[in-house]
Amino acid sequence: MKEIILKKTADIFLKFGFKSVTMDDIANDLGMSKKTLYKYFKNKEDLVDQAIVNFHENCLKKINGVCAIGYNAIEENFEIKKIFKDLLQSSDESPMFQLKKYYPNTFNKVMNKEFEEFQNCIITNIKKGINEGLYIKSINKSVVSRFYFSLVHSVHDDQLFTYKKNSINQLEIDVLEYHTRAIATTKGIKELEKQLLKLNHI
């Protein structure tokens, strides 16, 4: 029961934001009483914390699943991007911005873990791409992974972008294209164009 609550609650928060969604909203959406929610969680802050940590752990499992399939490095990044396509689509304010503003302890905990996992994932992807002739050999893997991490999260910064619902997915695709063009060989650019064309026909 707790796992089901955590999964569904994370979806609600990420689609509609952390500020406006109440414990009453969550209970109603899950078809249970607020009393049942409080059996598992002390308060909304506790629910937010556990739901987002659980969400990140599940995302990592999905990403590892994609990486195990055997896509080339560029295709792999586009397949990973599809995992997050339907998230963050319904709110007019970035849920991640709200998480940082209203639940900073959870935000910092999640971001520290995400940075470590993200960096490992991207460095592995870069090594794979170099071996496949898709990325240039001379790039600094650690620096590039940090650049990409910063770019991915910059699209949630309302001082840099005007956040509108349904816009975040395209911004993240733009970031992926920018990142790939910066490190791709001629062969890699051709593969990138192929993935972008495929994306436009979905």
Secondary structure per residue as TSV (DSSP state, phi and psi in degrees):
chain	resnum	aa	ss	phi	psi
A	1	M	-	360.0	-45.0
A	2	K	H	-62.1	-41.0
A	3	E	H	-62.2	-40.5
A	4	I	H	-64.0	-44.4
A	5	I	H	-59.9	-46.5
A	6	L	H	-61.1	-45.0
A	7	K	H	-64.3	-49.6
A	8	K	H	-68.0	-36.1
A	9	T	H	-67.2	-40.6
A	10	A	H	-60.0	-42.5
A	11	D	H	-59.7	-43.2
A	12	I	H	-62.6	-48.2
A	13	F	H	-62.3	-44.4
A	14	L	H	-72.4	-24.2
A	15	K	H	-88.4	-32.9
A	16	F	H	-119.6	-1.4
A	17	G	-	95.1	162.2
A	18	F	S	-91.7	-24.1
A	19	K	S	-73.9	-50.0
A	20	S	S	-83.7	-25.0
A	21	V	-	-75.1	125.8
A	22	T	-	-104.8	169.4
A	23	M	H	-62.8	-34.5
A	24	D	H	-62.1	-44.5
A	25	D	H	-58.5	-45.8
A	26	I	H	-64.3	-46.5
A	27	A	H	-59.5	-44.8
A	28	N	H	-62.9	-43.3
A	29	D	H	-65.2	-34.3
A	30	L	H	-87.3	-7.0
A	31	G	T	69.3	37.2
A	32	M	S	-137.1	169.2
A	33	S	-	-82.0	158.1
A	34	K	H	-64.1	-30.5
A	35	K	H	-60.4	-38.7
A	36	T	H	-65.1	-41.4
A	37	L	H	-58.5	-43.8
A	38	Y	H	-73.0	-8.9
A	39	K	H	-69.5	-31.0
A	40	Y	H	-103.1	-25.0
A	41	F	-	-134.1	138.8
A	42	K	S	-66.5	-39.9
A	43	N	S	-164.3	-176.4
A	44	K	H	-63.3	-38.8
A	45	E	H	-60.0	-41.9
A	46	D	H	-65.2	-40.8
A	47	L	H	-64.9	-45.7
A	48	V	H	-57.1	-48.6
A	49	D	H	-59.1	-50.7
A	50	Q	H	-69.5	-37.9
A	51	A	H	-65.2	-42.9
A	52	I	H	-73.8	-38.0
A	53	V	H	-62.5	-43.9
A	54	N	H	-63.3	-40.9
A	55	F	H	-59.7	-44.6
A	56	H	H	-66.1	-37.4
A	57	E	H	-65.1	-40.7
A	58	N	H	-67.7	-36.9
A	59	C	H	-61.4	-42.3
A	60	L	H	-62.3	-39.7
A	61	K	H	-62.3	-42.5
A	62	K	H	-64.9	-42.3
A	63	I	H	-62.7	-44.8
A	64	N	H	-61.7	-35.1
A	65	G	H	-63.9	-42.4
A	66	V	H	-64.0	-43.9
A	67	C	H	-64.3	-26.2
A	68	A	T	-79.8	-11.6
A	69	I	T	-71.9	-36.0
A	70	G	T	107.3	21.3
A	71	Y	-	-64.7	157.4
A	72	N	-	-69.7	167.2
A	73	A	H	-58.3	-41.8
A	74	I	H	-73.4	-44.9
A	75	E	H	-61.0	-38.3
A	76	E	H	-57.8	-44.9
A	77	N	H	-62.9	-37.9
A	78	F	H	-70.2	-36.3
A	79	E	H	-67.7	-38.2
A	80	I	H	-64.7	-39.5
A	81	K	H	-60.1	-34.9
A	82	K	H	-62.4	-27.8
A	83	I	H	-58.4	-35.2
A	84	F	T	-101.0	7.0
A	85	K	T	-57.8	-42.0
A	86	D	T	-90.8	-0.7
A	87	L	S	-87.0	160.1
A	88	L	S	60.3	31.7
A	89	Q	-	-103.7	-14.7
A	90	S	S	-107.4	-11.7
A	91	S	-	-96.3	147.5
A	92	D	S	-91.3	0.5
A	93	E	S	-132.6	139.0
A	94	S	-	-59.0	123.7
A	95	P	H	-58.6	-35.2
A	96	M	H	-67.4	-35.7
A	97	F	H	-64.6	-41.3
A	98	Q	H	-65.8	-40.4
A	99	L	H	-59.9	-44.1
A	100	K	H	-63.9	-38.9
A	101	K	H	-75.5	-43.5
A	102	Y	H	-102.3	-21.6
A	103	Y	-	-134.6	63.3
A	104	P	H	-60.4	-33.8
A	105	N	H	-65.3	-44.0
A	106	T	H	-65.5	-43.9
A	107	F	H	-57.3	-48.9
A	108	N	H	-64.9	-39.9
A	109	K	H	-62.9	-46.5
A	110	V	H	-66.7	-42.9
A	111	M	H	-66.4	-38.5
A	112	N	H	-62.5	-42.9
A	113	K	H	-69.7	-41.0
A	114	E	H	-64.6	-38.8
A	115	F	H	-59.8	-45.6
A	116	E	H	-63.0	-46.7
A	117	E	H	-68.3	-41.7
A	118	F	H	-61.5	-46.4
A	119	Q	H	-62.0	-45.0
A	120	N	H	-61.0	-42.3
A	121	C	H	-64.2	-46.4
A	122	I	H	-69.5	-39.3
A	123	I	H	-62.9	-41.0
A	124	T	H	-62.1	-42.0
A	125	N	H	-64.2	-40.8
A	126	I	H	-64.5	-44.6
A	127	K	H	-59.9	-42.6
A	128	K	H	-61.7	-46.3
A	129	G	H	-63.1	-36.7
A	130	I	H	-64.8	-45.1
A	131	N	H	-63.0	-29.6
A	132	E	T	-87.2	-3.7
A	133	G	T	78.1	15.4
A	134	L	S	-92.4	-26.0
A	135	Y	B	-118.1	148.7
A	136	I	-	-69.1	146.5
A	137	K	T	-74.0	-26.9
A	138	S	T	-83.6	0.7
A	139	I	-	-72.0	148.1
A	140	N	-	-84.6	106.1
A	141	K	H	-60.6	-43.1
A	142	S	H	-65.1	-44.7
A	143	V	H	-65.9	-45.3
A	144	V	H	-61.2	-41.1
A	145	S	H	-63.8	-36.6
A	146	R	H	-70.7	-39.6
A	147	F	H	-58.3	-47.6
A	148	Y	H	-64.9	-42.8
A	149	F	H	-57.5	-45.8
A	150	S	H	-62.9	-41.8
A	151	L	H	-65.0	-44.3
A	152	V	H	-57.8	-43.1
A	153	H	H	-83.8	-14.6
A	154	S	H	-66.7	-26.5
A	155	V	T	-70.5	-11.7
A	156	H	T	-95.4	0.8
A	157	D	-	-89.0	112.9
A	158	D	T	-73.1	-6.1
A	159	Q	T	-84.1	-16.3
A	160	L	T	-103.4	-36.1
A	161	F	S	-131.6	146.0
A	162	T	-	-83.4	109.7
A	163	Y	-	-77.8	123.2
A	164	K	-	-130.5	144.5
A	165	K	T	-59.3	145.0
A	166	N	T	74.3	2.0
A	167	S	T	-97.1	-21.7
A	168	I	H	-65.8	-35.7
A	169	N	H	-62.3	-43.5
A	170	Q	H	-67.4	-38.1
A	171	L	H	-62.0	-40.8
A	172	E	H	-69.2	-33.4
A	173	I	H	-66.7	-40.5
A	174	D	H	-60.7	-40.1
A	175	V	H	-64.5	-43.9
A	176	L	H	-62.3	-42.2
A	177	E	H	-63.3	-44.4
A	178	Y	H	-59.7	-47.9
A	179	H	H	-59.3	-45.6
A	180	T	H	-68.3	-43.3
A	181	R	H	-61.4	-31.5
A	182	A	H	-69.7	-24.7
A	183	I	H	-121.4	-1.6
A	184	A	B	-82.5	148.0
A	185	T	-	-81.0	179.7
A	186	T	H	-59.3	-41.4
A	187	K	H	-62.5	-39.4
A	188	G	H	-66.4	-38.7
A	189	I	H	-62.9	-40.1
A	190	K	H	-62.3	-41.3
A	191	E	H	-67.5	-38.3
A	192	L	H	-60.8	-47.3
A	193	E	H	-60.9	-36.7
A	194	K	H	-64.1	-43.8
A	195	Q	H	-68.3	-37.8
A	196	L	H	-66.4	-39.6
A	197	L	H	-64.1	-42.7
A	198	K	H	-62.0	-40.0
A	199	L	H	-64.2	-39.1
A	200	N	H	-72.1	-14.6
A	201	H	T	-103.9	5.2
A	202	I	-	-79.9	360.0
